[in-house]
Amino acid sequence: MNKPWLTKEKLIHYLLVVSVITVSLAGLYFLQLLTRDSLVKIFNAINSVLIPFVIAFFFSFILGPLSNVIHEKLKIKRSLAIILAILIGILFILTILGIAIYFIVTQLSAILNSLLSFIDNASIQDIINDIITVITTYFANSDISDLITEMSQNGASIERILGLAGSILLSLSGFASSLISVIMVFVLTPVFMFYLIKEKAYIFMNIAKVAPKKVRKHVIELGKRSDVVIRNYFKGQGLMMLIIFLYFSITLGVLSLFVPSFPVYYAIIFATLMGLFNIIPYLGAWLGVMAPIVFLLTKHLELQLNGGGDIFLIAMLIVLALQLIEQALEGSIIQPNVLGKQVHIHPLAVLSALLFFGGVFGFAGVLLAVPLTGTIKASLEYFGELSDVREEQVEIKEEPKKNIEPQEKPKKKSILTKKDKTK
């Protein structure tokens, strides 16, 4: 007869664990109330180290394979290959950021110029003058104008000047601390990344030694499986990003031949951004397509005043059609055959993890979302396998008992002799 899975001893054990966790959380809450400022300082200090570590941990899965390729192809020392891979990664990120900032600034300036040209129209100017008249009339009839007049007549008092100076100093100190934190992130991230790529196995084995001996082998196995799942995920995503980059490079490049003021190198830049944004499931594809849409919309606004710009609206519709075609191909062909073969993490699970861990841990949670999801997936699969093995062992132990038939009792030998029997 099988024993019930929830015995009295297990129930008491679970209740004790829940009670300890509840009391610990309550104690931490009251400790936070008593020492709020101290805890804030401690958490800020932890974040100053945690954020660069998390960034380095995330990018180590991307730059690690690149360092292996450099090490094998160029036949150089592994340390030098890792440094070259990190430098290439930093240069690539800075290039993308520079292009993005340049694109945003140019498009905003173009939109501003278009709005200024639109405002120069006489009818629009009359509407703006009416709005200004209404606002000035409201201020003239309100107490705000009296307050402004009183302040201008009495001048600024010493208390106000000191208060303003104090607020300026606080702002400067806050800006200085933020600047130092950013500098520390830029300095520590490459250092952490170097050691995570070079000595990841050594670091993990030392961490695993902290676990008790009974569960140490399970911790090591989970670490290996999680590493495989995460690496395969990034491999699949990298291949998908490359396919999307090639798709939009070709299609937008052909489109740029028929659209004025749309150079080919812009098409390559847009394709790069759309490929990079694809790492964010579902939302990333539509965030990436906003770049060419905004560019074409800006060109349309620039030429609308002169009675032209319809070709840019047509180009926008073509870009949207290309995006819909890409999404259909990605969902039906690319994703099942590329990402599905590498790792079976559903995009919806990745998106949910990005939203959840990002909401809990902020920017660090966004970077840790995929590794944590991979670890959870590997853990569930491993524990499921352990459960199946235990059930099989129990069945194997019970089968021989069922198959053994009760043996017949041996007959007692008669103590009568042949002579007695004949009598």
C-alpha positions as CSV (number, residue, x, y, z in Angstrom):
1,M,0.0,0.0,0.0
2,N,1.4,3.4,-1.0
3,K,2.0,5.9,1.7
4,P,0.3,9.3,1.5
5,W,2.6,12.0,0.1
6,L,1.6,14.4,2.9
7,T,2.3,12.8,6.2
8,K,2.0,14.4,9.6
9,E,5.8,14.8,9.9
10,K,6.0,16.5,6.5
11,L,3.1,18.8,7.3
12,I,4.8,19.9,10.5
13,H,8.1,20.5,8.6
14,Y,6.4,22.6,6.0
15,L,4.6,24.7,8.7
16,L,7.9,25.3,10.5
17,V,9.5,26.4,7.3
18,V,6.6,28.8,6.5
19,S,6.7,30.1,10.1
20,V,10.5,30.8,9.9
21,I,10.1,32.6,6.6
22,T,7.2,34.7,7.8
23,V,9.0,35.7,11.1
24,S,12.2,36.5,9.1
25,L,10.3,38.7,6.6
26,A,8.5,40.5,9.5
27,G,11.8,41.0,11.3
28,L,13.4,42.5,8.1
29,Y,10.4,44.8,7.7
30,F,10.6,46.1,11.3
31,L,14.4,46.4,10.9
32,Q,13.9,48.5,7.8
33,L,11.5,50.8,9.7
34,L,14.0,51.2,12.5
35,T,17.1,51.7,10.3
36,R,15.7,53.0,7.1
37,D,18.6,55.3,6.2
38,S,21.2,52.7,7.1
39,L,19.5,50.1,4.9
40,V,19.2,52.6,2.0
41,K,22.9,53.2,2.2
42,I,23.6,49.4,2.3
43,F,21.3,48.7,-0.6
44,N,22.9,51.6,-2.6
45,A,26.4,50.1,-1.9
46,I,25.2,46.7,-3.0
47,N,23.7,48.1,-6.2
48,S,26.9,49.9,-7.0
49,V,28.5,46.4,-7.2
50,L,25.5,44.4,-8.4
51,I,24.7,46.4,-11.5
52,P,28.1,46.1,-13.2
53,F,28.2,42.5,-12.2
54,V,24.8,41.8,-13.7
55,I,25.7,43.7,-16.9
56,A,29.0,41.7,-17.1
57,F,27.1,38.4,-16.5
58,F,24.6,39.1,-19.3
59,F,27.3,40.1,-21.9
60,S,29.6,37.3,-20.9
61,F,27.2,34.9,-22.7
62,I,27.5,37.0,-25.8
63,L,31.2,37.9,-25.8
64,G,32.4,34.5,-24.4
65,P,31.8,32.6,-27.7
66,L,33.4,35.6,-29.6
67,S,36.5,35.3,-27.4
68,N,36.6,31.5,-28.2
69,V,36.5,32.2,-31.9
70,I,39.3,34.8,-31.7
71,H,41.4,32.4,-29.5
72,E,41.0,29.6,-32.0
73,K,41.3,31.5,-35.3
74,L,44.2,33.9,-34.3
75,K,46.0,31.4,-32.1
76,I,46.6,33.9,-29.4
77,K,46.4,33.7,-25.6
78,R,43.0,33.3,-24.1
79,S,43.4,36.4,-21.9
80,L,44.3,38.5,-24.9
81,A,41.4,37.0,-26.9
82,I,39.0,37.9,-24.1
83,I,40.3,41.5,-24.0
84,L,39.9,41.9,-27.7
85,A,36.3,40.5,-27.6
86,I,35.4,43.0,-24.8
87,L,36.9,45.9,-26.8
88,I,35.0,44.8,-29.9
89,G,31.8,44.7,-27.8
90,I,32.4,48.1,-26.3
91,L,33.2,49.6,-29.7
92,F,30.0,48.1,-31.2
93,I,27.8,49.4,-28.3
94,L,29.3,52.9,-28.5
95,T,28.8,52.9,-32.3
96,I,25.1,51.9,-32.0
97,L,24.6,54.5,-29.3
98,G,26.3,57.2,-31.3
99,I,24.2,56.4,-34.4
100,A,21.0,56.3,-32.3
101,I,21.7,59.6,-30.7
102,Y,22.6,61.2,-34.0
103,F,19.4,59.9,-35.6
104,I,17.2,61.1,-32.7
105,V,18.8,64.6,-32.7
106,T,18.5,65.0,-36.5
107,Q,14.9,63.8,-36.6
108,L,13.9,66.0,-33.7
109,S,15.5,69.0,-35.4
110,A,13.8,68.2,-38.6
111,I,10.4,67.8,-36.9
112,L,11.0,71.1,-35.1
113,N,11.9,72.9,-38.3
114,S,8.7,71.5,-39.9
115,L,6.6,72.7,-37.0
116,L,8.2,76.2,-37.2
117,S,7.5,76.4,-40.9
118,F,3.9,75.2,-40.2
119,I,3.6,77.9,-37.5
120,D,4.6,80.6,-39.9
121,N,1.3,80.2,-41.6
122,A,-1.0,83.2,-41.0
123,S,-4.0,81.3,-39.8
124,I,-1.9,79.2,-37.4
125,Q,-0.3,82.4,-36.2
126,D,-3.7,84.0,-35.4
127,I,-4.7,80.9,-33.4
128,I,-1.4,81.1,-31.4
129,N,-2.0,84.8,-30.7
130,D,-5.5,84.1,-29.4
131,I,-4.1,81.4,-27.1
132,I,-1.4,83.8,-25.7
133,T,-4.1,86.5,-25.2
134,V,-6.3,84.0,-23.2
135,I,-3.3,83.0,-21.0
136,T,-2.2,86.5,-20.3
137,T,-5.7,87.5,-19.4
138,Y,-6.0,84.6,-17.0
139,F,-2.8,85.5,-15.2
140,A,-3.7,89.2,-15.1
141,N,-7.0,88.3,-13.3
142,S,-5.5,85.8,-10.9
143,D,-3.5,86.0,-7.6
144,I,-0.4,84.7,-9.4
145,S,0.2,88.1,-11.0
146,D,0.0,89.8,-7.6
147,L,2.5,87.3,-6.2
148,I,4.9,87.9,-9.0
149,T,4.6,91.6,-8.6
150,E,5.2,91.5,-4.9
151,M,8.2,89.3,-5.3
152,S,9.7,91.6,-7.9
153,Q,9.1,94.7,-5.8
154,N,10.4,93.3,-2.5
155,G,13.3,91.5,-4.0
156,A,14.8,88.2,-2.9
157,S,15.4,87.8,0.8
158,I,18.5,86.3,2.4
159,E,16.5,83.2,3.5
160,R,15.4,82.6,-0.1
161,I,18.9,83.1,-1.4
162,L,20.3,80.6,1.2
163,G,17.6,78.1,0.5
164,L,18.3,78.4,-3.3
165,A,22.0,78.0,-2.7
166,G,21.4,74.9,-0.5
167,S,19.1,73.3,-3.1
168,I,21.8,74.0,-5.8
169,L,24.5,72.4,-3.6
170,L,22.2,69.3,-3.0
171,S,21.6,69.0,-6.7
172,L,25.3,69.3,-7.4
173,S,26.2,66.6,-4.8
174,G,23.5,64.3,-6.2
175,F,24.8,64.8,-9.7
176,A,28.3,64.2,-8.6
177,S,27.3,60.9,-6.8
178,S,25.4,59.8,-9.9
179,L,28.3,60.6,-12.1
180,I,30.7,58.6,-9.9
181,S,28.3,55.7,-9.9
182,V,28.1,55.7,-13.7
183,I,31.9,55.9,-14.0
184,M,32.2,53.0,-11.6
185,V,29.8,51.0,-13.7
186,F,31.9,51.7,-16.8
187,V,35.1,50.7,-15.0
188,L,33.9,47.6,-13.1
189,T,31.8,46.1,-15.9
190,P,34.8,45.1,-18.2
191,V,36.8,43.8,-15.2
192,F,33.9,41.6,-14.1
193,M,33.3,40.5,-17.6
194,F,36.9,39.5,-18.1
195,Y,36.9,37.2,-15.1
196,L,33.4,35.8,-15.7
197,I,34.5,34.8,-19.2
198,K,37.9,33.5,-18.2
199,E,37.1,31.7,-15.0
200,K,33.4,31.0,-15.0
201,A,33.8,27.3,-14.3
202,Y,36.2,28.0,-11.4
203,I,33.9,30.6,-9.9
204,F,30.9,28.4,-10.1
205,M,32.7,25.4,-8.6
206,N,33.7,27.5,-5.6
207,I,30.1,28.7,-5.2
208,A,28.9,25.1,-5.4
209,K,31.2,24.1,-2.5
210,V,29.1,26.2,-0.2
211,A,26.2,23.9,-0.7
212,P,25.9,20.8,1.6
213,K,27.5,17.6,0.3
214,K,24.1,15.8,-0.1
215,V,22.9,18.4,-2.6
216,R,26.2,19.6,-4.1
217,K,26.0,17.2,-7.1
218,H,22.5,18.5,-7.8
219,V,23.7,22.1,-7.7
220,I,26.6,21.4,-10.1
221,E,24.2,19.6,-12.5
222,L,21.7,22.4,-12.4
223,G,24.5,24.9,-13.0
224,K,25.7,23.0,-16.1
225,R,22.2,22.6,-17.5
226,S,21.3,26.3,-16.9
227,D,24.5,27.4,-18.6
228,V,23.7,25.2,-21.6
229,V,20.1,26.5,-21.8
230,I,21.2,30.2,-21.6
231,R,24.0,29.8,-24.1
232,N,21.7,28.0,-26.6
233,Y,19.1,30.7,-26.2
234,F,21.6,33.5,-27.1
235,K,22.9,31.4,-30.0
236,G,19.4,31.0,-31.3
237,Q,18.6,34.7,-30.8
238,G,21.9,35.7,-32.5
239,L,21.0,33.6,-35.5
240,M,17.5,35.1,-35.7
241,M,18.9,38.6,-35.4
242,L,21.3,37.9,-38.2
243,I,18.4,36.6,-40.4
244,I,16.2,39.6,-39.6
245,F,19.2,42.0,-40.3
246,L,19.7,40.4,-43.8
247,Y,16.0,40.5,-44.6
248,F,15.6,44.2,-43.8
249,S,19.0,45.1,-45.3
250,I,17.9,43.7,-48.7
251,T,14.2,44.9,-48.6
252,L,14.9,48.4,-47.3
253,G,18.0,48.7,-49.5
254,V,15.8,48.0,-52.6
255,L,13.2,50.5,-51.2
256,S,15.8,53.2,-50.8
257,L,16.5,53.1,-54.5
258,F,13.0,54.4,-55.3
259,V,12.6,56.8,-52.4
260,P,14.4,60.2,-52.5
261,S,16.5,61.3,-49.5
262,F,16.6,57.7,-48.3
263,P,20.3,56.6,-48.6
264,V,21.3,52.9,-48.6
265,Y,23.4,53.3,-45.5
266,Y,20.2,54.4,-43.6
267,A,18.6,51.2,-44.7
268,I,21.5,49.2,-43.2
269,I,21.4,51.2,-40.0
270,F,17.6,50.6,-39.7
271,A,18.1,46.9,-40.4
272,T,20.7,46.7,-37.6
273,L,18.4,48.4,-35.1
274,M,15.5,46.1,-36.1
275,G,17.7,43.0,-35.7
276,L,19.0,44.2,-32.3
277,F,15.5,45.0,-31.0
278,N,14.3,41.6,-31.9
279,I,15.9,40.2,-28.7
280,I,12.8,41.6,-26.9
281,P,10.0,39.2,-27.8
282,Y,6.9,40.6,-29.6
283,L,7.5,44.3,-28.6
284,G,11.1,44.5,-29.9
285,A,10.1,44.0,-33.5
286,W,7.6,46.9,-33.4
287,L,10.0,49.1,-31.5
288,G,12.7,48.6,-34.1
289,V,10.3,49.4,-37.0
290,M,9.6,52.8,-35.5
291,A,13.0,54.1,-36.6
292,P,12.3,53.9,-40.4
293,I,8.7,55.0,-39.8
294,V,9.7,58.1,-37.9
295,F,12.3,58.9,-40.6
296,L,9.8,58.7,-43.4
297,L,7.2,60.6,-41.5
298,T,9.7,63.4,-40.9
299,K,10.5,63.6,-44.6
300,H,6.8,63.6,-45.3
301,L,6.2,66.6,-43.0
302,E,9.2,68.5,-44.5
303,L,7.7,68.3,-48.0
304,Q,4.0,68.5,-47.1
305,L,4.1,72.3,-47.0
306,N,5.3,72.4,-50.6
307,G,2.6,70.1,-51.7
308,G,4.7,66.9,-52.0
309,G,5.8,64.0,-49.8
310,D,3.2,61.4,-50.8
311,I,5.9,59.0,-51.8
312,F,7.1,58.8,-48.2
313,L,3.6,57.8,-47.1
314,I,3.7,55.0,-49.6
315,A,7.1,54.0,-48.3
316,M,5.8,53.9,-44.8
317,L,3.0,51.5,-45.9
318,I,5.6,49.4,-47.7
319,V,7.7,49.2,-44.5
320,L,4.7,48.2,-42.4
321,A,3.9,45.5,-45.0
322,L,7.5,44.2,-44.9
323,Q,7.3,44.1,-41.1
324,L,4.0,42.1,-41.2
325,I,5.6,39.6,-43.7
326,E,8.7,39.3,-41.5
327,Q,6.5,38.6,-38.5
328,A,4.6,35.9,-40.3
329,L,7.8,34.2,-41.5
330,E,9.3,34.5,-38.1
331,G,6.4,32.9,-36.3
332,S,5.8,30.1,-38.8
333,I,9.3,29.2,-40.1
334,I,12.2,31.0,-38.5
335,Q,11.4,30.8,-34.8
336,P,10.3,27.1,-34.8
337,N,13.3,25.9,-36.8
338,V,16.0,28.2,-35.4
339,L,15.1,29.1,-31.8
340,G,13.0,26.0,-31.2
341,K,15.9,23.7,-32.0
342,Q,18.3,25.6,-29.8
343,V,16.2,26.0,-26.7
344,H,12.6,25.5,-25.9
345,I,11.9,28.7,-24.0
346,H,8.6,30.2,-25.3
347,P,8.8,33.9,-26.3
348,L,5.8,34.6,-24.0
349,A,7.8,33.2,-21.0
350,V,10.7,35.5,-21.9
351,L,8.4,38.5,-22.2
352,S,6.7,37.8,-18.9
353,A,10.1,37.3,-17.3
354,L,11.3,40.7,-18.7
355,L,8.2,42.5,-17.3
356,F,8.3,40.7,-13.9
357,F,12.0,40.8,-13.1
358,G,12.3,44.3,-14.6
359,G,9.5,45.5,-12.3
360,V,11.1,43.9,-9.2
361,F,14.8,44.5,-9.8
362,G,14.8,47.4,-12.4
363,F,17.4,47.5,-15.1
364,A,19.3,44.6,-13.5
365,G,16.2,42.5,-13.6
366,V,15.8,43.1,-17.3
367,L,19.3,41.8,-17.9
368,L,18.8,38.8,-15.6
369,A,15.4,37.9,-17.0
370,V,16.6,35.4,-19.6
371,P,19.3,33.7,-17.4
372,L,16.8,33.4,-14.6
373,T,14.2,31.9,-16.9
374,G,16.7,29.5,-18.3
375,T,17.7,28.5,-14.7
376,I,14.1,28.0,-13.7
377,K,13.4,25.9,-16.8
378,A,16.5,23.7,-16.3
379,S,15.6,23.3,-12.6
380,L,12.0,22.2,-13.3
381,E,13.2,19.7,-15.9
382,Y,15.9,18.3,-13.6
383,F,13.6,17.9,-10.6
384,G,11.0,16.2,-12.9
385,E,13.7,13.7,-14.0
386,L,14.6,13.0,-10.4
387,S,11.0,12.4,-9.6
388,D,10.6,10.0,-12.5
389,V,13.8,8.1,-11.4
390,R,12.5,7.8,-7.9
391,E,9.1,6.5,-9.0
392,E,10.8,3.9,-11.2
393,Q,13.0,2.8,-8.4
394,V,10.0,2.4,-6.1
395,E,8.2,0.3,-8.8
396,I,11.3,-1.9,-9.3
397,K,11.4,-2.6,-5.6
398,E,7.7,-3.4,-5.4
399,E,7.6,-5.7,-8.4
400,P,9.6,-8.7,-7.0
401,K,7.4,-8.8,-3.9
402,K,4.3,-9.1,-6.0
403,N,5.8,-11.8,-8.3
404,I,6.9,-14.1,-5.4
405,E,4.3,-16.9,-5.0
406,P,3.7,-18.4,-1.5
407,Q,5.7,-21.6,-1.3
408,E,4.0,-24.9,-0.2
409,K,4.8,-26.1,3.2
410,P,7.0,-29.3,3.0
411,K,5.2,-32.4,4.0
412,K,6.3,-34.0,7.2
413,K,8.0,-37.3,6.8
414,S,6.1,-40.2,8.4
415,I,7.9,-41.6,11.3
416,L,6.1,-45.0,10.8
417,T,8.3,-47.8,9.5
418,K,7.3,-50.1,6.8
419,K,6.4,-52.8,9.3
420,D,4.0,-50.5,11.1
421,K,2.4,-49.5,7.8
422,T,1.9,-53.2,6.9
423,K,0.3,-53.8,10.2
